[in-house]
């Protein structure tokens, strides 16, 4: 699975972050976008910033707990 996220510089004003998040959610949920992604073999799974942050934190914890297995 490949994931993509969008980040903004620290200190970005909340109204800008909210506008960007709403726009990305609208695109991700549009039928045209979903169809285009499916046509190239992908799937769309939109996560808002809280859910994506939690996802990244879980992944980071997993990596930290298991990186030693690569030795």
C-alpha positions in Angstrom: 0.0 0.0 0.0 1.3 3.4 -0.9 0.1 6.4 1.1 0.5 10.1 0.4 0.1 13.0 2.8 0.2 16.8 2.5 2.1 18.8 5.1 2.3 22.5 5.7 5.0 24.6 7.4 4.9 24.9 11.1 3.0 28.1 12.0 0.6 27.9 9.0 -2.6 29.7 10.1 -5.5 27.4 10.9 -7.9 28.9 8.3 -5.4 28.0 5.6 -5.0 24.5 6.9 -8.7 24.0 7.1 -9.2 25.3 3.6 -6.6 23.0 2.3 -8.0 20.0 4.2 -11.5 20.6 3.0 -10.3 21.0 -0.6 -8.3 17.8 -0.5 -11.3 15.9 1.1 -13.6 17.1 -1.7 -11.2 16.0 -4.4 -10.6 12.6 -2.7 -14.3 12.0 -2.5 -15.1 13.1 -6.0 -16.3 10.3 -8.3 -14.0 11.5 -11.2 -10.9 11.4 -9.0 -11.8 8.0 -7.6 -12.4 6.7 -11.1 -9.1 8.1 -12.4 -7.2 6.4 -9.5 -9.0 3.1 -9.9 -8.2 3.2 -13.7 -4.5 3.1 -12.9 -5.0 0.3 -10.3 -5.1 2.4 -7.1 -7.6 3.1 -4.4 -8.5 6.3 -2.6 -8.6 6.2 1.2 -8.9 9.8 2.5 -7.8 10.5 6.1 -8.3 13.8 7.8 -5.3 15.3 9.5 -6.1 13.8 12.9 -6.5 10.3 11.5 -3.5 10.6 9.2 -1.4 11.9 12.2 -2.5 8.8 14.2 -1.7 6.6 11.3 1.8 8.0 11.0 2.4 7.7 14.7 1.3 4.0 14.7 3.7 3.4 11.8 6.5 5.2 13.5 6.0 3.2 16.7 6.0 -0.1 14.7 9.2 0.8 12.9 10.9 1.8 16.2 9.8 -1.4 17.8 10.9 -3.6 14.9 13.9 -2.0 13.2 16.3 -4.2 15.2 14.9 -7.2 13.4 16.6 -6.0 10.2 20.1 -6.5 11.7 
